[in-house]
């Protein structure tokens, strides 16, 4: 039997999404942090920080409920008032943000903040919120663009935080199911332990399918065409967007998913071939299971097929059937 959007939404609301009002609570907490940092900058102009921009899944509305020991992550891009020549000196970029945080929280020590290759993190124990501050070095010749550190210690990446946010908003405005599909596929990724599949990859594949095939007719159809696309292409065909302009020169034997604001940035570049094969395998299995479930006449058996895709927590009713 086919599952309706209403049935699938039960799973999304009960299992995947944050409780009602919780996302706004987290956003308010991020705004409070930004407000405190901005007040300190206004008070002391020696801090080389220009502005802050909320980004990531919390801002986009695709954040998932915490799982295991992992809390909710919030990303904040921090535009620094430094020259482009500083873009490779990640330690000095982190120091600028760290000095600001220590001024805002004088009771804390440097070790209280988690320094990672790309971000500097702060954990709020009471709410469980983790805020990752991402240094951005603006490019004067290209307003709106900046350099961000690579998560793997590679060369900095040119991007536009606002451009990416606008790209996702454009797709989610055009298809009201888009954000829910992102959450469902992130839930599938987590259930299948495909942690190497970045959320941005999921967002961009869905956006590509929307651009080429139109809005999904239902949540089930949207999931099936995502899984079928991955299974049939094996993620070997380049994915690009109108925003990229003319694109050429990418091989067909590697995963290429272009950042819509920078066609030189392949967001799937770090995906190993063994990881690609595992994603293809799991997507193929998911397509087969949901297709089989569609042909099944019994609700209980249909749900069992879906549970093989999304885990034992998958439900389609508020209360179990008697």
C-alpha positions in Angstrom: 0.0 0.0 0.0 1.1 3.5 -0.7 1.6 5.7 2.3 0.1 9.1 2.3 1.9 12.3 3.3 -0.3 12.4 6.5 0.9 9.0 7.5 4.6 9.7 6.8 4.3 13.0 8.7 3.5 11.1 11.8 7.0 9.6 11.7 8.5 13.0 10.9 6.7 14.8 13.7 7.1 12.1 16.4 10.6 10.8 15.6 12.6 13.2 13.4 11.7 16.7 14.1 12.4 18.7 17.2 9.5 19.1 19.6 7.2 22.0 18.7 8.8 25.3 19.7 12.2 23.8 20.4 13.8 25.0 17.1 12.8 28.6 17.9 14.2 28.2 21.4 17.5 27.1 19.9 17.5 30.0 17.4 16.8 32.4 20.2 19.8 31.1 22.1 22.0 31.5 19.0 20.7 35.1 18.6 21.5 35.7 22.3 25.1 34.5 21.8 25.4 36.7 18.6 24.0 39.6 20.5 26.5 39.3 23.3 29.4 39.0 20.8 28.1 42.0 18.8 27.8 44.1 22.0 31.4 43.3 22.9 32.6 44.3 19.4 30.6 47.5 19.6 32.2 48.2 23.0 35.8 47.3 21.9 36.7 47.9 18.2 39.9 46.0 18.5 38.2 42.7 17.7 38.7 41.9 14.0 35.1 40.7 13.4 32.7 42.2 11.0 29.4 40.3 11.2 27.6 37.0 12.1 25.3 34.9 9.9 23.2 32.0 11.2 23.5 29.1 8.8 23.3 25.3 8.8 20.3 23.0 9.3 18.9 24.9 12.3 18.6 28.0 10.1 17.3 26.1 7.1 14.6 24.3 9.1 15.9 20.8 8.4 17.5 20.0 11.8 16.7 16.6 13.3 16.0 15.7 16.9 19.2 14.8 18.8 20.3 11.2 18.8 22.6 9.3 21.1 25.2 11.6 22.7 24.9 14.1 19.9 23.0 17.3 20.6 21.7 19.9 18.2 24.3 21.8 16.1 23.9 25.4 15.1 26.3 27.0 12.6 27.3 30.6 12.7 29.5 32.1 10.0 31.8 34.8 11.4 33.1 37.4 8.9 36.6 38.5 10.0 38.2 41.8 9.3 41.4 40.4 8.0 43.2 40.3 4.6 42.7 37.5 2.1 46.4 36.6 2.7 45.3 35.3 6.1 43.0 32.7 4.8 45.5 29.8 5.2 46.5 30.7 8.8 43.6 28.8 10.5 45.2 29.1 13.9 45.2 32.8 13.8 41.6 32.9 12.5 40.5 30.7 15.4 42.4 32.9 17.9 40.4 36.0 16.8 37.1 34.2 17.5 38.5 32.6 20.7 39.6 36.0 22.0 36.1 37.4 21.5 34.5 34.4 23.2 36.8 34.7 26.2 35.9 38.4 26.4 32.2 37.5 26.4 32.6 34.6 28.8 35.5 35.7 31.1 34.7 32.9 33.5 35.7 30.3 30.9 39.1 28.9 30.0 40.4 28.3 26.5 40.0 24.6 26.9 36.2 25.1 27.3 36.0 25.8 23.6 36.4 23.0 21.1 38.8 23.9 18.2 38.3 21.8 15.1 39.9 22.1 11.6 37.0 24.2 10.3 35.2 25.6 13.3 35.4 26.7 16.9 32.7 25.2 19.1 30.9 26.2 22.2 28.6 23.8 24.1 25.6 25.0 26.2 25.2 22.3 28.9 21.6 23.2 30.0 20.0 23.1 26.5 22.5 20.7 24.9 23.0 23.1 22.0 26.4 23.1 20.2 27.3 26.2 18.3 30.0 26.0 15.7 31.6 29.3 14.7 33.0 29.2 11.2 35.6 31.8 10.3 35.0 33.5 6.9 37.5 35.8 5.2 35.6 38.2 2.9 36.8 38.6 -0.7 36.7 42.4 -1.4 36.6 41.9 -5.2 33.5 39.6 -4.9 31.0 41.0 -2.4 29.1 38.3 -0.6 31.8 35.8 -1.1 34.5 34.6 1.3 37.0 31.9 2.1 36.2 29.2 4.6 38.6 26.7 6.1 38.3 23.1 4.9 37.1 20.5 7.3 40.0 18.2 6.3 42.8 20.7 6.4 42.9 21.2 2.7 43.0 24.6 0.9 40.3 27.1 2.0 37.1 27.0 0.0 35.4 30.0 -1.7 31.7 30.2 -1.0 28.8 32.5 -0.3 26.9 31.7 2.9 24.0 33.9 2.0 24.0 32.5 -1.6 23.7 28.9 -0.3 20.9 29.9 2.1 19.1 31.7 -0.8 19.5 28.6 -3.0 18.0 26.3 -0.5 15.1 28.7 0.3 14.3 29.0 -3.4 13.9 25.2 -3.7 12.0 24.9 -0.5 9.6 27.7 -1.5 9.0 26.0 -4.8 8.3 22.6 -3.2 6.7 22.6 0.3 7.8 19.0 0.7 11.5 19.8 0.1 12.4 20.4 3.8 10.5 17.3 4.9 12.3 15.2 2.3 15.6 16.5 3.5 14.7 15.5 7.1 13.5 12.0 5.9 16.6 11.4 4.0 18.8 12.5 6.8 16.9 10.1 9.0 17.5 7.3 6.4 21.2 8.2 6.3 21.4 8.0 10.1 19.4 4.7 10.3 21.7 3.2 7.7 24.8 4.6 9.4 26.0 6.5 6.3 27.5 9.2 8.4 30.0 10.1 5.6 27.0 11.3 3.5 26.9 15.1 4.2 23.6 16.8 4.7 24.5 19.3 2.0 24.9 16.4 -0.5 21.3 15.3 0.3 20.0 18.8 -0.1 21.7 19.3 -3.5 20.6 15.9 -4.9 17.0 16.8 -4.0 17.4 20.2 -5.5 18.8 18.8 -8.7 15.8 16.3 -9.0 13.4 19.2 -8.3 15.1 21.3 -11.0 15.0 18.5 -13.6 11.7 16.8 -12.7 9.6 19.3 -10.9 8.2 19.2 -7.4 7.6 15.8 -5.9 4.0 14.7 -6.1 4.1 13.1 -2.6 6.7 12.4 0.1 6.8 8.7 -1.0 7.3 9.7 -4.6 10.0 12.1 -3.6 11.9 9.4 -1.6 11.5 6.9 -4.4 12.9 9.1 -7.1 15.9 10.1 -4.9 16.7 6.4 -4.2 16.2 5.5 -7.9 18.4 8.3 -9.1 21.3 7.2 -6.8 20.8 3.6 -7.7 20.7 4.2 -11.5 23.5 6.8 -11.7 25.7 5.2 -9.0 26.4 8.9 -8.2 28.8 9.0 -11.2 27.1 11.7 -13.2 28.0 15.3 -12.4 25.3 17.4 -10.6 25.3 21.1 -11.4 22.8 23.9 -11.4 21.8 26.9 -13.5 23.4 29.0 -10.9 26.8 27.4 -11.9 26.6 28.6 -15.4 28.6 26.6 -18.0 30.2 23.6 -16.5 32.7 21.2 -18.2 35.7 19.0 -17.6 34.4 16.8 -14.7 35.1 13.0 -15.1 32.2 10.6 -15.0 33.9 8.1 -12.7 33.9 10.2 -9.5 31.1 11.8 -7.5 30.7 15.4 -8.5 28.1 17.6 -6.8 28.8 21.2 -7.4 28.3 24.0 -4.8 25.6 26.1 -6.5 27.5 29.3 -5.6 31.0 28.0 -6.7 31.3 25.5 -9.6 35.0 25.0 -8.6 33.9 23.5 -5.3 32.8 19.8 -5.5 31.1 19.2 -2.2 31.4 15.5 -2.6 35.2 15.6 -3.2 36.0 13.9 0.1 33.7 10.9 -0.6 35.8 7.7 -1.0 34.8 5.2 -3.6 33.9 2.6 -1.0 31.6 5.1 0.6 30.0 5.9 -2.7 29.3 2.2 -3.3 27.8 1.8 0.2 25.4 4.8 -0.4 24.4 3.3 -3.8 23.8 -0.1 -2.2 21.7 1.3 0.6 19.7 3.5 -1.8 19.1 0.5 -4.1 17.8 -1.5 -1.1 15.6 1.4 0.0 14.0 1.7 -3.5 13.4 -2.0 -3.6 11.8 -2.2 -0.1 9.5 0.8 -0.6 8.5 -0.4 -4.1 7.7 -3.8 -2.6 5.8 -2.1 0.2 3.7 -0.2 -2.4 2.5 -3.5 -3.8 1.7 -5.0 -0.4 -2.0 -5.0 0.6 -1.4 -5.2 4.3 -0.6 -2.2 6.5 1.4 -4.1 9.1 3.7 -5.7 6.5 4.0 -2.4 4.6 5.2 -0.6 7.8 7.8 -3.5 8.3 9.3 -2.8 4.9 9.6 0.9 5.7 11.2 0.0 9.0 14.0 -1.7 7.2 14.7 1.6 5.5 14.2 4.0 8.4 14.7 1.9 11.5 12.4 0.4 14.1 11.1 3.8 15.2 9.2 4.3 11.9 5.5 4.8 12.6 2.5 6.0 10.6 -0.1 6.3 13.4 -0.3 8.3 16.6 -1.2 5.1 18.5 -0.5 1.5 17.6 -3.5 -0.4 16.0 -5.3 -2.7 18.5 
